[in-house]
């Protein structure tokens, strides 16, 4: 089974690209979706214990948590120490299940692939990219996003140019959905042959 790592900086179109792989029949494990589920389950009490007041009704309040960790490197490390092992558990369950089912290709959608050494757990890497002005417009268009928040997030991510240097495949999402889908199809068919 080939494990394809899918990554890209914020606003580059990674989630949309992951949906394209899924729509074409490739199983996808999304780290963000896993974190979302964990925040309303197994991780919630652990996060509340580490960051009191960030959980309400048994669900992590992402805005409160962001305020508690975004500008504090030590706090962010504490959060990662809680969440990353839980995400890895779910990822391993996904891989085991698809390996047993005989899947020829799976995708691990990992936003922080390089930042968390996820590149060591995959066979090939797909990086989604877009010009900086397209990225900026997409991100600042999101609800609750500000210049400061965008800058803080970017500062914690490996630069796009560096990610592209380590990619086996690059998909430029600024060329439109059809062009991106053709690139995804080309990647999948390359593994089928």
Secondary structure, DSSP 4 states (H G I P E B T S, - for coil): -EEEEEE--TTSSHHHHHHHHHHTT-EEEEHHHHHHHHHTTTTHHHHHHHSTTSEETTEE-HHHHHHHHTT-HHHHHHHHHHHHHHHHHHHHHHHHHHHHTT-SEEEEE-TTTTTTTGGGG-SEEEEEE--HHHHHHHHHTSTT--HHHHHHHHHTS--HHHHHHT-SEEEEGGG-HHHHHHHHHHHHHHHH-
